[in-house]
Amino acid sequence: MYHQPVLLDETIEYLVTGKGTYIDGTLGGGGHSEKILETLEKKNWLEGSLVIGIDRDSDAIEAASQRLKKYKNFRAVRAKFSELTEHAKEKEVTGILLDLGISSHQIDEGARGFSFQKSATLDMRMNQSQALSAYQVVNDYSEADLAMVLWKYGEEKKSRLIAKRIAERRTTKPIETTEELASIVKTCVPHHEQVKALARVFQAIRIEVNDELGELKKALEHSVKLLQAGGRIAVISYHSLEDRIVKDFFREQSEDDWGFDRGLKGVPLKVPLRSRTIKLLTKKPIQPSEKEIEENSRARSAKLRVAEKL
Ligand SMILES: C[S@@+](CC[C@H](N)C(=O)[O-])C[C@H]1O[C@@H](n2cnc3c(N)ncnc32)[C@H](O)[C@@H]1O
């Protein structure tokens, strides 16, 4: 299977509220898009609705297009989800989904270089035609920049030591494979911490290569503008860096922003600077049931947050 969708029923229940245009910004294998289409069909809302599936990975576009080819109301677009506004021009959007991170297909397809358990050249690009790859991050970034990436995106305590050892090693020959990178990381941490350190280092480099957090911030801003009143945005995140961005953005947008103006005779006056744009529908994030985690271990860190445009 290309990818087992996470929090599927919970997401669809919040997201699909009526006839309209839906954007699945992270199409992957098309699991969520398929369920959106099936639900629209079941409720008799399919006629006049449109589901736009966006992904920057050509494998995803191909797999999902094949899977969903029977639906006339589905369109797959190869693009970054930060560009979603361009692909829904002049549309009133009813629902937007972002199911962040990478798909099982991307991890399992060893050659893509996302996994430290699989031997491959250093790549990690979601978009196979992008210029920046893990190879450049590991071989061309300065030691200080590399340490910063590992610290900021992996929260790796040994970031400086790992960056130093990488910089030392590459003076003799470039670091070309996932195994070479993993072997350097392993020299920096005790045996029992190696797997976690490898996960953090690979996550950090992947986030840098794909500008994942920058993409998320832009997509959230655009989504809120694009949604019609009553339209919903659902975001599934898989680690604390992503979840913090979603949580803070939703909180900020769901509160009025007040400031002070110099009123008459210089007496400060409380004035509204910006009115809230969304209502939070999930006070606490929704997490997968024990059963879902048992059946799909990749769901274990998932958190779903949903908001509605005012
Ligand atoms: C977790 S998977 C989505 C799985 C999908 N919901 C399903 O049910 O099959 C995430 C997908 O989003 C894509 N992706 C991640 N960040 C992206 C971005 N900024 N722009 C476009 N696609 C992105 C990845 O290439 C990957 O295919």
The ligand as an SDF file (V2000), in Angstrom:
LIG
                    3D

 27 29  0  0  0  0  0  0  0  0999 V2000
    1.6440   12.1260    5.0920 C   0  0  0  0  0  0  0  0  0  0  0  0
    1.6400   12.1960    3.3630 S   0  0  0  0  0  0  0  0  0  0  0  0
   -0.0420   12.4000    2.9470 C   0  0  0  0  0  0  0  0  0  0  0  0
   -0.7850   11.1240    2.8430 C   0  0  0  0  0  0  0  0  0  0  0  0
   -2.2100   11.2610    2.3400 C   0  0  0  0  0  0  0  0  0  0  0  0
   -3.0450   12.0070    3.2440 N   0  0  0  0  0  0  0  0  0  0  0  0
   -2.8280    9.8890    2.1010 C   0  0  0  0  0  0  0  0  0  0  0  0
   -3.8560    9.5960    2.7070 O   0  0  0  0  0  0  0  0  0  0  0  0
   -2.2940    9.1120    1.3060 O   0  0  0  0  0  0  0  0  0  0  0  0
    2.2840   13.7610    3.0080 C   0  0  0  0  0  0  0  0  0  0  0  0
    2.3980   14.0930    1.5290 C   0  0  0  0  0  0  0  0  0  0  0  0
    2.4940   15.5050    1.4190 O   0  0  0  0  0  0  0  0  0  0  0  0
    3.4760   15.8580    0.4870 C   0  0  0  0  0  0  0  0  0  0  0  0
    3.9920   17.1480    0.8960 N   0  0  0  0  0  0  0  0  0  0  0  0
    4.6160   17.4550    2.0490 C   0  0  0  0  0  0  0  0  0  0  0  0
    4.9140   18.7510    2.0790 N   0  0  0  0  0  0  0  0  0  0  0  0
    4.4500   19.3000    0.9370 C   0  0  0  0  0  0  0  0  0  0  0  0
    4.4300   20.6170    0.3950 C   0  0  0  0  0  0  0  0  0  0  0  0
    4.9700   21.6380    1.0570 N   0  0  0  0  0  0  0  0  0  0  0  0
    3.8440   20.8030   -0.7960 N   0  0  0  0  0  0  0  0  0  0  0  0
    3.2770   19.7670   -1.4680 C   0  0  0  0  0  0  0  0  0  0  0  0
    3.2760   18.4990   -1.0250 N   0  0  0  0  0  0  0  0  0  0  0  0
    3.8470   18.2690    0.1780 C   0  0  0  0  0  0  0  0  0  0  0  0
    4.4850   14.7350    0.5280 C   0  0  0  0  0  0  0  0  0  0  0  0
    5.1730   14.6510   -0.7060 O   0  0  0  0  0  0  0  0  0  0  0  0
    3.6190   13.5150    0.8360 C   0  0  0  0  0  0  0  0  0  0  0  0
    3.2420   12.8590   -0.3450 O   0  0  0  0  0  0  0  0  0  0  0  0
  1  2  1  0
  2  3  1  0
  2 10  1  0
  3  4  1  0
  4  5  1  0
  5  6  1  0
  5  7  1  0
  7  8  2  0
  7  9  1  0
 10 11  1  0
 11 12  1  0
 11 26  1  0
 12 13  1  0
 13 14  1  0
 13 24  1  0
 14 15  1  0
 14 23  1  0
 15 16  2  0
 16 17  1  0
 17 18  1  0
 17 23  2  0
 18 19  1  0
 18 20  2  0
 20 21  1  0
 21 22  2  0
 22 23  1  0
 24 25  1  0
 24 26  1  0
 26 27  1  0
M  CHG  2   2   1   9  -1
M  END
$$$$
